[in-house]
C-alpha cells in the first residue's frame, strides 16, 4: 500500500496527498471527494480500498485517519451541479475542492482513476489506486463515510426511499421505490433509472 508513496519520495516528492471520490454511480445524492496527506513515516495496518472494508471497519479507520493525517480536505458537489455538468466533471470538481481544502499544500497528488483534476500541483493518476496507495485508500474511506452520513440524513427527510439501506445506489429496492413514488429532490434527473420518471 506504500509502493507509490515510496516511488514518489525517491523522485523528490515529500508532501504527497491521496485523492479519491465516492458516489459516482448512485441515482441520488451528492458526489463526495476527499484528499489526505500523511507524514512520510505514517503506516496504517489493515487499511484498504473502502469498498473492501465492512461499514464498522470504515468507521474505525475514518476516526484514525482524521486523527493521524497531517491534513485532509473534503469536497462535495450536489445534485443540481451533477445534472448540469455530468457526473465525471462533478467528480473531478469534488476532488479539486477536496485538494483546495488541505491546510498543507502537497507537491504531488496521487489520484484514483485515469483522470487528472484542474490543479497546478503535479499529479499521478493511478487506476485502482485505492488498492495500491495508502493515501488514496484513506481518501476513499473519508469520502465514502462522509457520503454515507449525508445519505443517512437524507433518509430522515425522505424515509420512503430507504436511503439508509442503499445510499442512493441503483439497487432493485431503490428502483422499485422510484417507480412507486417518483423521484424526490435529491434524485439525479439525468441518470437512467430516474430520467424516465421525471
DRENDREN-209832 format. One line per 8 residues: their letters; for each residue z, y, x of C-alpha. Coordinates in steps of 0.2 Angstrom, whole numbers. Each point is the difference from the previous one (the first is absolute). Layout:
N
A) Z Y X | ...
***
This chain:
198
XXXXXXXX) 0 0 0 | 1 12 15 | -17 -5 8 | -9 16 -5 | 15 11 4 | 1 -8 17 | -19 3 3 | 2 18 -6
XXXXXXXX) 14 3 12 | -10 -7 15 | -13 13 -4 | 12 14 1 | 4 2 -19 | 19 2 -1 | 3 7 -18 | -8 -13 -12
XXXXXXXX) 0 0 -19 | -5 -14 -11 | -8 5 -17 | -3 -10 -15 | -2 2 -19 | 5 -10 -16 | -8 1 -17 | -19 0 3
XXXXXXXX) -3 -14 -12 | 11 3 -16 | -7 7 -16 | 15 12 -2 | 11 11 11 | -2 10 16 | -6 -6 17 | 15 2 13
XXXXXXXX) -2 1 19 | 13 0 13 | 0 4 19 | 13 -7 12 | 4 5 17 | 12 -11 10 | 8 2 18 | -10 -10 13
XXXXXXXX) 14 -13 2 | 2 -3 -19 | -2 -18 -6 | 3 -6 -17 | 1 -19 -1 | -7 -8 -16 | -10 16 -4 | -17 -5 -8
XXXXXXXX) -14 7 -12 | 9 5 -16 | -10 -12 -10 | 7 -15 9 | 18 5 -3 | 11 -3 -15 | 5 16 -10 | 18 -2 7
XXXXXXXX) -6 -1 18 | -11 15 -3 | 15 10 -7 | 11 -5 15 | -14 5 13 | -3 16 -10 | 18 6 4 | -1 -7 18
XXXXXXXX) -16 9 4 | 6 17 -7 | 15 -2 10 | -9 -5 17 | -16 10 -1 | 0 16 10 | -10 7 -14 | -9 -5 -16
XXXXXXXX) -11 8 -13 | -5 -5 -17 | -16 6 -9 | -4 -1 -19 | -16 3 -9 | 1 -1 -19 | -11 -7 -13 | -10 16 -4
XXXXXXXX) -5 2 18 | -4 -19 1 | -12 2 -15 | -8 16 7 | -3 -5 18 | 0 -20 -1 | 13 -12 7 | -6 -1 18
XXXXXXXX) 0 19 2 | 17 1 -9 | 7 -14 12 | -6 9 16 | 7 17 -7 | 17 -9 -3 | 0 -6 18 | -4 18 6
XXXXXXXX) 15 7 -10 | 11 -14 7 | -5 5 18 | 3 18 -4 | 17 -4 -6 | 6 -7 17 | 12 11 9 | -6 -6 17
XXXXXXXX) -18 2 4 | -8 -16 6 | -14 -1 13 | -7 -16 -8 | -1 -6 -17 | -2 -19 -4 | -8 -1 -17 | -1 -15 -11
XXXXXXXX) -18 -4 -5 | -17 6 7 | 0 18 -4 | 7 15 9 | 8 15 -9 | -3 18 1 | 11 5 15 | -2 7 18
XXXXXXXX) 12 -14 6 | -9 -15 10 | -1 -15 -12 | -3 -19 1 | -5 -8 -16 | 7 -18 0 | -6 -12 -13 | 15 -11 -7
XXXXXXXX) 10 12 11 | 15 -3 -11 | 1 -18 7 | -3 6 18 | 10 16 3 | 18 3 -3 | -3 18 -3 | -13 -3 -14
XXXXXXXX) 11 -14 -7 | 14 12 -2 | -11 13 -8 | -7 -14 -12 | 18 -3 -5 | 5 18 -3 | -16 3 -10 | 2 -16 -11
XXXXXXXX) 19 3 -3 | -2 18 -4 | -15 -4 -12 | 10 -14 -9 | 14 12 -3 | -12 13 -8 | -7 -14 -11 | 17 -5 -5
XXXXXXXX) 3 18 -6 | -16 0 -9 | 6 -16 -9 | 15 10 -7 | -13 13 -7 | -13 -13 -6 | 10 -16 -3 | -14 -8 -11
XXXXXXXX) -11 -3 16 | 13 -10 10 | -3 10 16 | 16 -7 7 | -8 -17 0 | -18 3 7 | 2 17 8 | -17 5 -8
XXXXXXXX) -10 -14 8 | -13 -8 -11 | 9 -15 -5 | -4 -9 -16 | 16 7 -8 | -5 17 4 | -18 -1 -6 | 6 -7 -16
XXXXXXXX) 12 14 -2 | -14 13 3 | -10 -9 -13 | 14 1 -12 | 6 18 2 | -14 8 9 | 2 10 17 | 15 11 2
XXXXXXXX) 0 16 11 | 3 -9 16 | -15 -12 -2 | -15 3 12 | -13 5 -12 | -15 -4 12 | 6 -18 4 | -8 -15 -9
XXXXXX) 13 -8 -11 | 5 18 -6 | -16 10 -2 | -7 -11 -14 | 16 5 -10 | -1 18 3
***
